[in-house]
């Protein structure tokens, strides 16, 4: 009979996490000191409608600005916002698209009577620019998405390069 003795050894150090996949970020952007109310203009909003009240920060969402329109629609901008990866993990029904060569997590759907689309646009690996649109009535997901995209592009362009 051959006796086999078990061997054991201890691996030193912490396991190394698998590297994150590359994330498309054409031009990394600064988020510190950026005023979200200055990233969108009334001209950008014209395809949706006209401002009902002046744009203002939203108390319930840090670093954000709410644009309320007369046409039963609103646009919200937030910067800095959570990472692209966090949005991807939270908004399971979303999908990856691109906004100005930046990876974007797009999530759309009905919330009560409104159609809401949210775009989390990566500006660094850990931070993003969030642009969302909410529209009342019989607005389709495609229409909300089409109205949101150029607003996201313009807001991204107005952010300073890192």
Secondary structure per residue as TSV (DSSP state, phi and psi in degrees):
chain	resnum	aa	ss	phi	psi
A	1	X	-	360.0	138.7
A	2	X	-	-106.2	122.7
A	3	X	-	-93.2	129.5
A	4	X	-	-107.5	121.8
A	5	X	-	-90.0	137.8
A	6	X	-	-72.4	144.4
A	7	X	-	-116.4	148.4
A	8	X	-	-138.3	150.2
A	9	X	-	-147.4	162.9
A	10	X	-	-116.9	130.3
A	11	X	-	-88.4	129.1
A	12	X	-	-86.5	147.3
A	13	X	S	89.8	178.5
A	14	X	-	-93.5	148.2
A	15	X	-	-64.7	146.0
A	16	X	-	-91.3	127.3
A	17	X	-	-71.2	148.4
A	18	X	-	-64.4	135.4
A	19	X	-	-64.2	148.1
A	20	X	-	-70.8	145.6
A	21	X	-	-65.5	154.2
A	22	X	-	-58.8	147.7
A	23	X	-	-121.9	127.2
A	24	X	-	-67.2	113.3
A	25	X	B	-139.4	97.1
A	26	X	S	-60.2	-47.9
A	27	X	S	-136.4	106.2
A	28	X	-	-55.9	143.3
A	29	X	B	-119.6	150.1
A	30	X	-	-80.3	142.6
A	31	X	-	-115.1	-21.5
A	32	X	T	-66.9	128.2
A	33	X	T	76.9	6.2
A	34	X	-	-82.2	128.2
A	35	X	-	-88.9	111.0
A	36	X	G	-61.3	-23.9
A	37	X	G	-72.9	-13.2
A	38	X	G	-100.5	1.6
A	39	X	S	-86.8	-14.0
A	40	X	S	-130.4	140.5
A	41	X	-	-112.6	167.7
A	42	X	H	-61.0	-34.0
A	43	X	H	-61.9	-40.3
A	44	X	H	-61.6	-31.7
A	45	X	H	-86.5	-10.9
A	46	X	T	-51.9	-39.8
A	47	X	T	-62.0	-20.5
A	48	X	T	-95.9	-42.4
A	49	X	-	162.8	-156.1
A	50	X	-	-120.9	149.7
A	51	X	B	-62.6	135.3
A	52	X	S	-86.7	-40.6
A	53	X	S	-138.4	160.6
A	54	X	-	-60.4	147.7
A	55	X	-	-60.0	143.5
A	56	X	B	-150.0	149.3
A	57	X	-	-60.1	149.2
A	58	X	-	-98.9	119.5
A	59	X	T	-60.5	-36.5
A	60	X	T	-78.4	-4.8
A	61	X	S	-135.9	110.4
A	62	X	T	-58.9	147.6
A	63	X	T	58.5	36.9
A	64	X	E	-126.2	166.5
A	65	X	E	-142.8	136.3
A	66	X	E	-108.7	128.8
A	67	X	E	-111.7	108.4
A	68	X	E	-99.0	127.9
A	69	X	E	-108.3	152.8
A	70	X	T	-64.0	-24.5
A	71	X	T	-87.4	34.4
A	72	X	T	55.1	44.7
A	73	X	E	-140.4	158.8
A	74	X	E	-146.3	154.6
A	75	X	E	-127.5	137.0
A	76	X	E	-122.1	137.1
A	77	X	E	-124.3	136.7
A	78	X	E	-138.0	135.3
A	79	X	E	-157.7	131.3
A	80	X	E	-72.6	153.7
A	81	X	E	-126.1	171.3
A	82	X	-	-57.5	167.1
A	83	X	-	-71.4	160.7
A	84	X	H	-54.7	-46.9
A	85	X	H	-62.5	-38.0
A	86	X	H	-63.4	-45.2
A	87	X	H	-61.6	-40.9
A	88	X	H	-60.9	-40.4
A	89	X	H	-73.6	-31.5
A	90	X	H	-84.0	-44.3
A	91	X	-	-96.8	76.9
A	92	X	T	-60.1	-28.1
A	93	X	T	-89.3	3.9
A	94	X	-	-78.4	-175.1
A	95	X	E	-151.8	156.6
A	96	X	E	-85.6	131.5
A	97	X	E	-135.2	-174.2
A	98	X	E	-125.4	143.6
A	99	X	E	-127.1	110.9
A	100	X	T	52.9	43.5
A	101	X	T	64.8	23.4
A	102	X	E	-113.9	134.8
A	103	X	E	-58.4	134.7
A	104	X	E	-135.1	132.4
A	105	X	E	-98.4	113.7
A	106	X	E	-105.9	126.9
A	107	X	E	-132.1	124.1
A	108	X	E	-130.1	151.5
A	109	X	E	171.5	168.2
A	110	X	E	-77.3	134.2
A	111	X	E	-127.4	105.9
A	112	X	T	57.3	-116.2
A	113	X	T	-97.5	-2.1
A	114	X	E	-102.0	148.8
A	115	X	E	-94.9	125.7
A	116	X	E	-124.5	130.0
A	117	X	E	-124.7	133.5
A	118	X	E	-123.9	130.1
A	119	X	E	-115.7	119.6
A	120	X	E	-100.6	105.7
A	121	X	E	-99.9	116.3
A	122	X	E	-65.3	127.0
A	123	X	S	-115.6	-21.3
A	124	X	S	-145.6	177.8
A	125	X	S	-64.0	-34.1
A	126	X	S	-105.9	-5.1
A	127	X	-	-135.5	158.9
A	128	X	E	-144.0	172.1
A	129	X	E	-106.0	127.0
A	130	X	E	-108.9	129.9
A	131	X	E	-129.0	128.6
A	132	X	E	-134.0	153.1
A	133	X	E	-131.6	138.9
A	134	X	E	-127.3	129.3
A	135	X	E	-134.4	132.9
A	136	X	E	-85.9	162.1
A	137	X	S	95.3	-158.9
A	138	X	S	-93.1	44.9
A	139	X	-	-78.0	134.1
A	140	X	-	-83.5	161.5
A	141	X	H	-60.0	-42.4
A	142	X	H	-60.8	-42.1
A	143	X	H	-66.0	-46.3
A	144	X	H	-60.9	-43.8
A	145	X	H	-62.1	-43.8
A	146	X	H	-65.5	-33.9
A	147	X	H	-76.2	-30.4
A	148	X	H	-74.1	-39.1
A	149	X	H	-55.1	-51.8
A	150	X	H	-65.1	-28.0
A	151	X	H	-67.6	-42.6
A	152	X	H	-61.9	-41.6
A	153	X	H	-61.0	-47.2
A	154	X	H	-65.8	-42.9
A	155	X	H	-61.8	-42.5
A	156	X	H	-61.7	-43.7
A	157	X	H	-60.7	-31.7
A	158	X	H	-81.2	-10.4
A	159	X	S	-78.9	138.9
A	160	X	-	-70.3	143.0
A	161	X	B	-66.4	146.7
A	162	X	-	-78.1	360.0
